[in-house]
Amino acid sequence: MTASTDDRIPLELIPDPAVRAEWEHFRGYNMSDAAVGRRLGIPLDTVNTWRRRTAQRAERTDKILHLSNDGRTDVEIAAALDVSVSTVERTRTRNGHMKRPPRSAGDSLADRRQRVSELVLQGRTSREIADGLGVRIGQIESDRKWLRSFRPVGVA
């Protein structure tokens, strides 16, 4: 007896493309997923792990996009979800989310440098500032250099 199509493992859960192709091939012979797993030497526990991880990944993606839409920075999102900033950036990129909204008329270089100077005075790192403002870290370093040019001589 074969499993109903509702009980079948979605093929996109199988991370290895070669295994996915073999799985699909054996399904073509009306083999159940349990039989395909046995044939390929893949325990059902492994398949259940794929299912669980996919569900966890989808839940994390939803949380990242929700927090992003609320205006939180990548650093804040990473800290809130206990993931790396690169995970947040990768998730946002895969889902077509921009780091920040398009520039408005009042979003000038002077405005950004003013925000950068305020954040520098708060002790933020260049990476935190760049993530918060949605710009490249090189732009923040350039702004910091520009700000240092106004420091009076003899002041550290």
N, CA, C and O of each residue as an XYZ file, in Angstrom:
624
protein
N       0.845     -1.184      0.000
C       0.000      0.000      0.000
C       0.885      1.240      0.000
O       1.877      1.294      0.726
N       0.539      2.219     -0.795
C       1.335      3.442     -0.868
C       0.732      4.508      0.029
O      -0.450      4.468      0.369
N       1.580      5.470      0.406
C       1.113      6.582      1.227
C       0.298      7.528      0.373
O       0.531      7.668     -0.828
N      -0.663      8.177      1.014
C      -1.429      9.166      0.260
C      -0.528     10.350     -0.041
O       0.501     10.540      0.607
N      -0.918     11.140     -1.024
C      -0.082     12.290     -1.389
C      -0.015     13.301     -0.262
O       0.927     14.091     -0.208
N      -1.005     13.301      0.657
C      -0.968     14.231      1.787
C       0.123     13.863      2.780
O       0.680     14.736      3.446
N       0.437     12.541      2.885
C       1.434     12.083      3.837
C       2.851     12.146      3.268
O       3.820     11.916      3.992
N       2.973     12.446      2.016
C       4.285     12.443      1.382
C       5.120     13.632      1.835
O       4.607     14.711      2.131
N       6.395     13.399      1.877
C       7.350     14.441      2.248
C       7.493     15.385      1.066
O       7.758     14.932     -0.048
N       7.323     16.688      1.278
C       7.551     17.618      0.172
C       9.003     17.526     -0.295
O       9.924     17.594      0.518
N       9.201     17.374     -1.583
C      10.554     17.167     -2.120
C      11.487     18.335     -1.828
O      12.698     18.144     -1.720
N      10.940     19.543     -1.697
C      11.807     20.693     -1.435
C      12.456     20.622     -0.053
O      13.389     21.374      0.226
N      11.974     19.727      0.818
C      12.599     19.558      2.130
C      13.919     18.796      2.051
O      14.730     18.855      2.975
N      14.131     18.088      0.960
C      15.339     17.270      0.822
C      16.474     18.172      0.346
O      16.444     18.664     -0.782
N      17.482     18.395      1.206
C      18.515     19.390      0.897
C      19.452     19.010     -0.252
O      19.931     19.896     -0.960
N      19.721     17.735     -0.454
C      20.663     17.303     -1.482
C      19.928     17.091     -2.809
O      19.021     16.261     -2.879
N      20.306     17.831     -3.868
C      19.616     17.698     -5.156
C      19.658     16.286     -5.737
O      18.689     15.854     -6.361
N      20.761     15.560     -5.545
C      20.865     14.200     -6.080
C      19.904     13.263     -5.355
O      19.239     12.440     -5.985
N      19.831     13.388     -4.031
C      18.901     12.563     -3.252
C      17.468     12.928     -3.623
O      16.613     12.051     -3.747
N      17.204     14.222     -3.798
C      15.869     14.678     -4.185
C      15.451     14.051     -5.513
O      14.312     13.609     -5.663
N      16.380     14.013     -6.484
C      16.075     13.433     -7.798
C      15.802     11.935     -7.670
O      14.868     11.426     -8.291
N      16.597     11.228     -6.880
C      16.378      9.794     -6.668
C      15.044      9.540     -5.975
O      14.311      8.619     -6.337
N      14.737     10.361     -4.981
C      13.482     10.227     -4.239
C      12.304     10.354     -5.202
O      11.371      9.551     -5.189
N      12.380     11.391     -6.035
C      11.308     11.613     -7.015
C      11.220     10.437     -7.994
O      10.123     10.021     -8.367
N      12.361      9.910     -8.405
C      12.397      8.779     -9.327
C      11.665      7.563     -8.734
O      10.837      6.943     -9.401
N      11.982      7.231     -7.467
C      11.353      6.072     -6.841
C       9.869      6.293     -6.586
O       9.089      5.342     -6.607
N       9.475      7.536     -6.345
C       8.051      7.827     -6.198
C       7.300      7.504     -7.482
O       6.127      7.130     -7.459
N       7.994      7.654     -8.592
C       7.389      7.338     -9.878
C       6.973      5.875     -9.983
O       6.141      5.527    -10.821
N       7.538      5.027     -9.150
C       7.172      3.610     -9.104
C       6.161      3.335     -7.988
O       5.971      2.192     -7.572
N       5.512      4.414     -7.508
C       4.492      4.338     -6.454
C       5.030      3.780     -5.139
O       4.303      3.120     -4.396
N       6.301      4.045     -4.854
C       6.872      3.630     -3.574
C       6.492      4.661     -2.515
O       6.439      5.858     -2.797
N       6.231      4.194     -1.307
C       5.948      5.109     -0.202
C       7.244      5.815      0.187
O       8.335      5.367     -0.164
N       7.111      6.921      0.914
C       8.304      7.643      1.353
C       9.146      6.779      2.297
O      10.375      6.847      2.276
N       8.483      5.974      3.118
C       9.228      5.083      4.016
C      10.053      4.086      3.203
O      11.208      3.814      3.527
N       9.443      3.539      2.134
C      10.159      2.581      1.284
C      11.297      3.263      0.528
O      12.375      2.689      0.375
N      11.059      4.477      0.059
C      12.118      5.219     -0.647
C      13.271      5.500      0.305
O      14.436      5.334     -0.056
N      12.942      5.929      1.532
C      13.979      6.182      2.530
C      14.811      4.945      2.807
O      16.038      5.011      2.875
N      14.129      3.806      2.967
C      14.867      2.549      3.199
C      15.758      2.220      2.002
O      16.913      1.826      2.163
N      15.205      2.389      0.806
C      15.950      2.064     -0.423
C      17.205      2.929     -0.551
O      18.253      2.455     -0.990
N      17.089      4.203     -0.163
C      18.222      5.133     -0.265
C      19.093      5.132      0.986
O      20.114      5.819      1.032
N      18.698      4.366      2.001
C      19.493      4.306      3.232
C      19.367      5.547      4.082
O      20.295      5.906      4.807
N      18.219      6.208      4.000
C      17.999      7.422      4.774
C      16.929      7.129      5.830
O      15.776      6.864      5.488
N      17.309      7.177      7.111
C      16.341      6.890      8.171
C      15.226      7.944      8.201
O      15.448      9.104      7.853
N      14.035      7.529      8.619
C      12.926      8.477      8.711
C      13.205      9.583      9.720
O      12.656     10.679      9.603
N      14.060      9.306     10.718
C      14.442     10.361     11.662
C      15.120     11.511     10.928
O      14.894     12.677     11.251
N      15.940     11.188      9.954
C      16.609     12.224      9.162
C      15.587     13.038      8.374
O      15.676     14.264      8.305
N      14.634     12.356      7.791
C      13.592     13.037      7.027
C      12.779     13.948      7.945
O      12.441     15.071      7.572
N      12.468     13.463      9.140
C      11.726     14.289     10.098
C      12.552     15.500     10.535
O      11.998     16.569     10.793
N      13.872     15.334     10.620
C      14.747     16.464     10.935
C      14.689     17.500      9.818
O      14.635     18.699     10.089
N      14.698     17.044      8.555
C      14.559     17.980      7.427
C      13.256     18.762      7.560
O      13.226     19.977      7.369
N      12.186     18.055      7.888
C      10.872     18.690      8.014
C      10.882     19.732      9.138
O      10.378     20.843      8.969
N      11.464     19.359     10.295
C      11.506     20.261     11.442
C      12.366     21.503     11.140
O      11.973     22.626     11.453
N      13.532     21.288     10.535
C      14.416     22.423     10.230
C      13.785     23.375      9.229
O      13.946     24.591      9.333
N      13.074     22.829      8.269
C      12.411     23.681      7.284
C      11.343     24.531      7.956
O      11.193     25.711      7.641
N      10.606     23.935      8.874
C       9.582     24.684      9.609
C      10.227     25.774     10.470
O       9.722     26.894     10.542
N      11.347     25.438     11.122
C      12.055     26.421     11.948
C      12.587     27.574     11.087
O      12.510     28.739     11.476
N      13.124     27.229      9.919
C      13.659     28.245      9.023
C      12.547     29.185      8.543
O      12.742     30.398      8.468
N      11.393     28.623      8.224
C      10.264     29.441      7.773
C       9.789     30.365      8.886
O       9.464     31.527      8.638
N       9.748     29.853     10.107
C       9.332     30.672     11.247
C      10.327     31.806     11.489
O       9.930     32.945     11.735
N      11.637     31.483     11.417
C      12.672     32.510     11.613
C      12.591     33.564     10.521
O      12.740     34.755     10.796
N      12.356     33.139      9.279
C      12.226     34.091      8.169
C      11.065     35.040      8.420
O      11.197     36.249      8.229
N       9.931     34.504      8.847
C       8.769     35.346      9.141
C       9.090     36.375     10.216
O       8.711     37.540     10.096
N       9.790     35.947     11.271
C      10.146     36.862     12.361
C      11.097     37.947     11.870
O      10.929     39.121     12.202
N      12.103     37.553     11.075
C      13.071     38.530     10.565
C      12.368     39.575      9.711
O      12.604     40.772      9.875
N      11.511     39.136      8.806
C      10.824     40.079      7.917
C       9.863     40.963      8.694
O       9.716     42.142      8.369
N       9.206     40.423      9.712
C       8.292     41.222     10.537
C       9.069     42.309     11.279
O       8.670     43.473     11.277
N      10.181     41.922     11.915
C      10.989     42.909     12.647
C      11.597     43.931     11.695
O      11.728     45.105     12.040
N      11.963     43.489     10.509
C      12.505     44.394      9.503
C      11.454     45.431      9.097
O      11.753     46.618      8.967
N      10.235     44.966      8.902
C       9.143     45.880      8.534
C       8.830     46.862      9.652
O       8.318     47.953      9.401
N       9.137     46.476     10.894
C       8.925     47.371     12.034
C      10.036     48.402     12.169
O      10.006     49.230     13.079
N      11.024     48.360     11.262
C      12.087     49.360     11.267
C      13.297     48.989     12.110
O      14.163     49.835     12.333
N      13.383     47.762     12.581
C      14.533     47.346     13.377
C      15.746     47.143     12.476
O      15.608     46.753     11.316
N      16.925     47.405     13.009
C      18.159     47.210     12.250
C      18.536     45.736     12.240
O      18.014     44.948     13.030
N      19.446     45.365     11.342
C      19.906     43.987     11.270
C      20.543     43.549     12.585
O      20.358     42.412     13.018
N      21.290     44.443     13.217
C      21.950     44.119     14.486
C      20.906     43.864     15.570
O      21.038     42.918     16.347
N      19.878     44.694     15.625
C      18.815     44.506     16.621
C      18.052     43.201     16.381
O      17.728     42.479     17.324
N      17.771     42.908     15.110
C      17.051     41.672     14.775
C      17.890     40.463     15.150
O      17.380     39.507     15.735
N      19.181     40.501     14.815
C      20.077     39.376     15.131
C      20.125     39.140     16.636
O      20.075     37.996     17.087
N      20.220     40.205     17.409
C      20.267     40.064     18.866
C      18.947     39.518     19.411
O      18.943     38.677     20.310
N      17.836     39.996     18.869
C      16.519     39.559     19.352
C      16.263     38.085     19.061
O      15.626     37.398     19.860
N      16.753     37.591     17.920
C      16.483     36.206     17.520
C      17.643     35.265     17.790
O      17.555     34.070     17.508
N      18.737     35.801     18.338
C      19.929     35.009     18.639
C      20.464     34.307     17.392
O      20.738     33.107     17.406
N      20.607     35.081     16.313
C      21.211     34.603     15.073
C      22.291     35.607     14.672
O      22.400     36.676     15.274
N      23.081     35.271     13.669
C      24.125     36.189     13.227
C      23.528     37.283     12.343
O      22.454     37.117     11.764
N      24.240     38.395     12.252
C      23.812     39.492     11.389
C      23.803     39.024      9.938
O      22.939     39.428      9.160
N      24.765     38.168      9.569
C      24.800     37.676      8.187
C      23.565     36.820      7.880
O      23.091     36.826      6.744
N      23.039     36.093      8.858
C      21.805     35.326      8.654
C      20.649     36.274      8.369
O      19.830     36.017      7.485
N      20.584     37.361      9.112
C      19.524     38.356      8.903
C      19.667     38.969      7.513
O      18.685     39.073      6.778
N      20.890     39.379      7.148
C      21.120     39.998      5.839
C      20.764     39.032      4.710
O      20.116     39.419      3.737
N      21.190     37.776      4.841
C      20.918     36.769      3.818
C      19.411     36.527      3.673
O      18.903     36.409      2.558
N      18.713     36.456      4.786
C      17.262     36.234      4.757
C      16.553     37.411      4.096
O      15.650     37.221      3.281
N      16.964     38.620      4.448
C      16.336     39.799      3.850
C      16.589     39.841      2.345
O      15.687     40.160      1.571
N      17.802     39.522      1.932
C      18.156     39.546      0.510
C      17.359     38.498     -0.259
O      16.822     38.789     -1.328
N      17.277     37.285      0.276
C      16.535     36.214     -0.397
C      15.061     36.536     -0.564
O      14.408     36.037     -1.480
N      14.541     37.371      0.322
C      13.120     37.685      0.287
C      12.841     39.059     -0.299
O      11.724     39.566     -0.193
N      13.851     39.664     -0.916
C      13.662     40.917     -1.632
C      13.461     42.142     -0.757
O      12.922     43.146     -1.222
N      13.882     42.081      0.502
C      13.740     43.242      1.376
C      14.970     44.131      1.263
O      16.103     43.670      1.394
N      14.728     45.399      1.020
C      15.837     46.352      0.964
C      16.287     46.655      2.386
O      15.516     46.522      3.336
N      17.540     47.063      2.518
C      18.049     47.429      3.830
C      17.346     48.649      4.392
O      17.145     48.753      5.602
N      16.981     49.550      3.540
C      16.296     50.765      3.980
C      15.428     51.251      2.840
O      15.659     50.888      1.687
N      14.434     52.066      3.144
C      13.584     52.588      2.084
C      14.365     53.520      1.167
O      15.421     54.018      1.558
N      13.870     53.768     -0.041
C      14.543     54.689     -0.946
C      14.704     56.064     -0.305
O      13.931     56.452      0.572
N      15.708     56.782     -0.753
C      15.975     58.104     -0.189
C      14.831     59.075     -0.455
O      14.224     59.081     -1.526
N      14.563     59.881      0.541
C      13.555     60.921      0.378
C      14.263     62.244      0.117
O      15.492     62.308      0.138
N      13.498     63.291     -0.126
C      14.079     64.591     -0.462
C      14.951     65.128      0.669
O      15.961     65.781      0.404
N      14.583     64.867      1.931
C      15.342     65.396      3.064
C      16.473     64.497      3.515
O      17.091     64.761      4.547
N      16.762     63.442      2.772
C      17.780     62.478      3.164
C      19.099     62.806      2.470
O      19.542     62.075      1.584
N      19.710     63.887      2.870
C      20.914     64.367      2.204
C      22.172     63.849      2.899
O      22.112     63.223      3.957
N      23.302     64.129      2.273
C      24.592     63.766      2.849
C      24.766     64.441      4.205
O      25.246     63.816      5.151
N      24.385     65.696      4.304
C      24.517     66.429      5.566
C      23.666     65.789      6.665
O      24.089     65.700      7.818
N      22.456     65.344      6.291
C      21.584     64.680      7.274
C      22.237     63.393      7.776
O      22.232     63.114      8.975
N      22.807     62.602      6.838
C      23.438     61.351      7.242
C      24.640     61.622      8.129
O      24.823     60.951      9.145
N      25.453     62.587      7.765
C      26.638     62.886      8.584
C      26.235     63.363      9.974
O      26.927     63.080     10.952
N      25.135     64.076     10.063
C      24.639     64.501     11.375
C      24.237     63.276     12.205
O      24.570     63.185     13.387
N      23.518     62.334     11.577
C      23.110     61.116     12.287
C      24.347     60.294     12.677
O      24.407     59.738     13.774
N      25.330     60.221     11.774
C      26.553     59.478     12.072
C      27.265     60.098     13.266
O      27.711     59.378     14.158
N      27.376     61.409     13.296
C      28.076     62.056     14.413
C      27.353     61.787     15.735
O      28.001     61.574     16.759
N      26.028     61.794     15.723
C      25.273     61.498     16.943
C      25.522     60.064     17.409
O      25.692     59.812     18.602
N      25.542     59.127     16.458
C      25.747     57.723     16.807
C      27.181     57.452     17.261
O      27.408     56.607     18.128
N      28.149     58.166     16.678
C      29.552     58.037     17.106
C      29.675     58.502     18.552
O      30.361     57.874     19.358
N      29.006     59.603     18.873
C      29.058     60.117     20.241
C      28.405     59.159     21.235
O      28.737     59.175     22.420
N      27.483     58.330     20.763
C      26.851     57.313     21.615
C      27.741     56.085     21.777
O      27.417     55.182     22.548
N      28.869     56.046     21.051
C      29.806     54.935     21.171
C      29.522     53.766     20.237
O      30.042     52.671     20.451
N      28.716     53.974     19.217
C      28.387     52.895     18.271
C      29.566     52.615     17.354
O      30.333     53.521     17.028
N      29.710     51.375     16.942
C      30.767     50.999     15.999
C      30.321     51.365     14.587
O      29.141     51.615     14.340
N      31.276     51.392     13.672
C      30.946     51.699     12.272
C      29.978     50.672     11.704
O      29.071     51.030     10.952
N      30.158     49.385     12.056
C      29.269     48.319     11.565
C      27.842     48.553     12.062
O      26.890     48.436     11.290
N      27.691     48.880     13.338
C      26.352     49.124     13.892
C      25.687     50.320     13.213
O      24.494     50.297     12.911
N      26.482     51.361     12.982
C      25.940     52.560     12.331
C      25.524     52.235     10.901
O      24.436     52.613     10.466
N      26.390     51.534     10.171
C      26.084     51.182      8.780
C      24.826     50.331      8.706
O      23.961     50.577      7.864
N      24.713     49.332      9.579
C      23.516     48.490      9.587
C      22.280     49.302      9.933
O      21.221     49.124      9.331
N      22.418     50.191     10.901
C      21.278     50.996     11.330
C      20.794     51.969     10.270
O      19.596     52.225     10.155
N      21.723     52.512      9.495
C      21.356     53.488      8.470
C      21.155     52.860      7.101
O      20.674     53.510      6.174
N      21.525     51.590      6.981
C      21.335     50.903      5.711
C      22.296     51.353      4.624
O      21.932     51.424      3.451
N      23.524     51.658      5.021
C      24.537     52.075      4.051
C      25.765     51.184      4.204
O      25.875     50.419      5.162
N      26.687     51.293      3.246
C      27.917     50.517      3.318
C      28.811     51.038      4.441
O      28.796     52.222      4.777
N      29.591     50.114      5.011
C      30.485     50.481      6.103
C      31.528     51.498      5.627
O      31.967     52.345      6.404
N      31.926     51.413      4.342
C      32.885     52.369      3.791
C      32.365     53.802      3.830
O      33.136     54.739      4.035
N      31.062     53.974      3.635
C      30.485     55.315      3.721
C      30.584     55.855      5.142
O      30.847     57.041      5.345
N      30.372     54.980      6.127
C      30.470     55.417      7.519
C      31.908     55.784      7.860
O      32.155     56.781      8.540
N      32.860     54.974      7.386
C      34.277     55.291      7.631
C      34.638     56.632      7.006
O      35.375     57.420      7.599
N      34.123     56.888      5.819
C      34.362     58.172      5.155
C      33.764     59.319      5.970
O      34.386     60.370      6.125
N      32.560     59.109      6.484
C      31.921     60.137      7.310
C      32.698     60.370      8.596
O      32.832     61.509      9.044
N      33.211     59.301      9.193
C      34.026     59.450     10.409
C      35.289     60.263     10.108
O      35.676     61.131     10.891
N      35.924     59.977      8.972
C      37.128     60.719      8.580
C      36.785     62.189      8.390
O      37.535     63.065      8.822
N      35.664     62.458      7.750
C      35.225     63.835      7.529
C      34.974     64.532      8.868
O      35.337     65.695      9.042
N      34.353     63.819      9.812
C      34.085     64.403     11.130
C      35.375     64.705     11.883
O      35.472     65.723     12.569
N      36.379     63.812     11.755
C      37.662     64.034     12.438
C      38.379     65.269     11.903
O      39.175     65.881     12.615
N      38.104     65.635     10.665
C      38.772     66.810     10.092
C      38.357     68.096     10.784
O      39.037     69.112     10.641
N      37.259     68.081     11.531
C      36.800     69.270     12.237
C      37.232     69.314     13.687
O      36.920     70.264     14.405
N      37.957     68.276     14.127
C      38.413     68.238     15.509
C      39.504     69.278     15.713
O      40.444     69.348     14.921
N      39.396     70.077     16.751
C      40.444     71.086     16.997
C      41.802     70.412     17.225
O      41.876     69.304     17.758
N      42.854     71.087     16.820
C      44.197     70.566     16.984
C      44.495     70.377     18.458
O      44.189     71.246     19.274
N      45.088     69.248     18.803
C      45.446     68.964     20.201
C      44.358     68.233     20.954
O      44.569     67.866     22.110
N      43.195     68.003     20.349
C      42.125     67.267     21.019
C      42.134     65.845     20.501
O      42.156     65.628     19.290
N      42.117     64.880     21.390
C      42.202     63.478     21.000
C      40.947     62.946     20.376
O      40.892     61.774     20.002
